[in-house]
């Protein structure tokens, strides 16, 4: 089963007052969920080519899903909003626990630096719960999937009235209880944030940087700091798609970028899923000194994906496998439906990244056969199809 790794909660302070006038959460504690990120996100900050002139203030490398709370005796307010200060486009599901009944609803898509009303009207529920995930273009969700309550969700948009007993087409998922912060306009707000504590402007820029990297452009490190390197990558992306620079400020710009990431490209490696099944893929890179393998990236049917390969590796490797709705390997005539090769690299069931390829088994990995990808033309699209 291919899935993201879970992690344990830690408690951290709340966020400072946002620029948009939302009431301060500085004095209330936050519930944060820790998740380690890829090593390259750290190393890139110290490599030549980083945007000069503005030194990044963000050195920590763990991700936090933050929910700032208020006292339970606070009066009822009106609409509940979720605000995204992460560098990922996310989808959120909410749970409403009211006496003996618990209902869930999702998915609410929220772009970086955007807010979304998820409940309208005065809240009278005993508890509000939340589950959030990043879009599939980012690979295995960087947002940890854990929480004290297990409620039912569905893969696509859903409303489930009795969410503690899953039926056909529904799957159990962990939800975290939250008590949102009252705002100056009489509403309630809950923030999704990284430990870099981006403000809205920084979160939006970091979100653009992240998608540029996935699309094959060198905008690393992903830190929300503007500069000539980020601007050059963005300009090259816009030119390659025939887009005007004005579109960067358009409300649907993240949709435009995601569409670009999910289409074949003339540069870098592209995976395209031509099967009716979900595919989980892993990539390997060899820079002449170190071989790194990393996974898993989810590729939905009919979609394409660019794995985030940074730098100019001498060799790229690929492995992909079709899975069912429970992430179990699909077999045809008792053989796994996968696309690999003769080069053994280390993988494991959960989200992984490793720069050690020897003795995989003793380190809790499996030796998986990857195929070497010919990148001599500057770009390569691998299409996965039914045999």
HUDA-V776092 format. One record per residue. N is the residue number from 1. RES is the residue in one small letter. SS is DSSP state (a for helix, b for strand, c for the rest). Layout:
N;RES;SS / N;RES;SS
This chain:
1;x;c / 2;x;c / 3;x;b / 4;x;c / 5;x;c / 6;x;c / 7;x;c / 8;x;c / 9;x;b / 10;x;b / 11;x;b / 12;x;b / 13;x;c / 14;x;c / 15;x;c / 16;x;c / 17;x;c / 18;x;c / 19;x;c / 20;x;c / 21;x;c / 22;x;c / 23;x;c / 24;x;c / 25;x;c / 26;x;c / 27;x;c / 28;x;c / 29;x;c / 30;x;b / 31;x;b / 32;x;b / 33;x;b / 34;x;b / 35;x;b / 36;x;b / 37;x;c / 38;x;c / 39;x;c / 40;x;a / 41;x;a / 42;x;a / 43;x;a / 44;x;a / 45;x;a / 46;x;a / 47;x;c / 48;x;c / 49;x;c / 50;x;c / 51;x;c / 52;x;c / 53;x;c / 54;x;c / 55;x;c / 56;x;c / 57;x;c / 58;x;c / 59;x;c / 60;x;c / 61;x;c / 62;x;b / 63;x;b / 64;x;b / 65;x;c / 66;x;c / 67;x;b / 68;x;b / 69;x;c / 70;x;c / 71;x;c / 72;x;c / 73;x;c / 74;x;c / 75;x;c / 76;x;c / 77;x;c / 78;x;c / 79;x;c / 80;x;b / 81;x;b / 82;x;b / 83;x;b / 84;x;b / 85;x;b / 86;x;c / 87;x;c / 88;x;c / 89;x;c / 90;x;b / 91;x;b / 92;x;b / 93;x;b / 94;x;b / 95;x;b / 96;x;b / 97;x;b / 98;x;b / 99;x;c / 100;x;c / 101;x;b / 102;x;b / 103;x;b / 104;x;b / 105;x;b / 106;x;b / 107;x;b / 108;x;b / 109;x;b / 110;x;b / 111;x;c / 112;x;c / 113;x;c / 114;x;c / 115;x;b / 116;x;b / 117;x;b / 118;x;b / 119;x;b / 120;x;c / 121;x;c / 122;x;c / 123;x;c / 124;x;c / 125;x;c / 126;x;c / 127;x;b / 128;x;b / 129;x;b / 130;x;b / 131;x;b / 132;x;b / 133;x;b / 134;x;b / 135;x;c / 136;x;a / 137;x;a / 138;x;a / 139;x;c / 140;x;c / 141;x;c / 142;x;c / 143;x;c / 144;x;c / 145;x;c / 146;x;c / 147;x;c / 148;x;c / 149;x;b / 150;x;b / 151;x;b / 152;x;b / 153;x;b / 154;x;c / 155;x;c / 156;x;c / 157;x;c / 158;x;b / 159;x;b / 160;x;b / 161;x;c / 162;x;c / 163;x;c / 164;x;c / 165;x;c / 166;x;c / 167;x;c / 168;x;c / 169;x;c / 170;x;c / 171;x;b / 172;x;b / 173;x;b / 174;x;b / 175;x;b / 176;x;b / 177;x;b / 178;x;b / 179;x;c / 180;x;c / 181;x;b / 182;x;b / 183;x;c / 184;x;c / 185;x;c / 186;x;c / 187;x;c / 188;x;b / 189;x;b / 190;x;b / 191;x;b / 192;x;b / 193;x;b / 194;x;c / 195;x;c / 196;x;c / 197;x;c / 198;x;c / 199;x;c / 200;x;a / 201;x;a / 202;x;a / 203;x;a / 204;x;a / 205;x;a / 206;x;a / 207;x;a / 208;x;a / 209;x;a / 210;x;a / 211;x;a / 212;x;a / 213;x;a / 214;x;a / 215;x;c / 216;x;c / 217;x;c / 218;x;c / 219;x;c / 220;x;c / 221;x;c / 222;x;c / 223;x;c / 224;x;c / 225;x;c / 226;x;c / 227;x;c / 228;x;a / 229;x;a / 230;x;a / 231;x;a / 232;x;a / 233;x;a / 234;x;a / 235;x;a / 236;x;a / 237;x;a / 238;x;a / 239;x;a / 240;x;a / 241;x;c / 242;x;c / 243;x;c / 244;x;c / 245;x;a / 246;x;a / 247;x;a / 248;x;a / 249;x;a / 250;x;c / 251;x;c / 252;x;c / 253;x;a / 254;x;a / 255;x;a / 256;x;a / 257;x;a / 258;x;a / 259;x;a / 260;x;a / 261;x;a / 262;x;c / 263;x;c / 264;x;c / 265;x;c / 266;x;c / 267;x;c / 268;x;b / 269;x;b / 270;x;b / 271;x;b / 272;x;b / 273;x;b / 274;x;c / 275;x;c / 276;x;c / 277;x;c / 278;x;b / 279;x;b / 280;x;b / 281;x;b / 282;x;b / 283;x;b / 284;x;b / 285;x;b / 286;x;b / 287;x;c / 288;x;c / 289;x;c / 290;x;c / 291;x;b / 292;x;b / 293;x;b / 294;x;b / 295;x;b / 296;x;b / 297;x;b / 298;x;b / 299;x;b / 300;x;c / 301;x;c / 302;x;c / 303;x;c / 304;x;b / 305;x;b / 306;x;c / 307;x;c / 308;x;c / 309;x;c / 310;x;c / 311;x;c / 312;x;c / 313;x;c / 314;x;c / 315;x;b / 316;x;b / 317;x;b / 318;x;b / 319;x;b / 320;x;b / 321;x;b / 322;x;b / 323;x;b / 324;x;c / 325;x;c / 326;x;c / 327;x;c / 328;x;c / 329;x;b / 330;x;c / 331;x;b / 332;x;b / 333;x;c / 334;x;c / 335;x;b / 336;x;b / 337;x;c / 338;x;b / 339;x;b / 340;x;c / 341;x;c / 342;x;c / 343;x;b / 344;x;b / 345;x;b / 346;x;b / 347;x;b / 348;x;c / 349;x;c / 350;x;b / 351;x;c / 352;x;b / 353;x;b / 354;x;b / 355;x;c / 356;x;c / 357;x;c / 358;x;c / 359;x;c / 360;x;c / 361;x;a / 362;x;a / 363;x;a / 364;x;c / 365;x;c / 366;x;b / 367;x;b / 368;x;b / 369;x;b / 370;x;b / 371;x;b / 372;x;b / 373;x;b / 374;x;c / 375;x;c / 376;x;c / 377;x;c / 378;x;c / 379;x;b / 380;x;b / 381;x;b / 382;x;b / 383;x;b / 384;x;b / 385;x;c / 386;x;c / 387;x;c
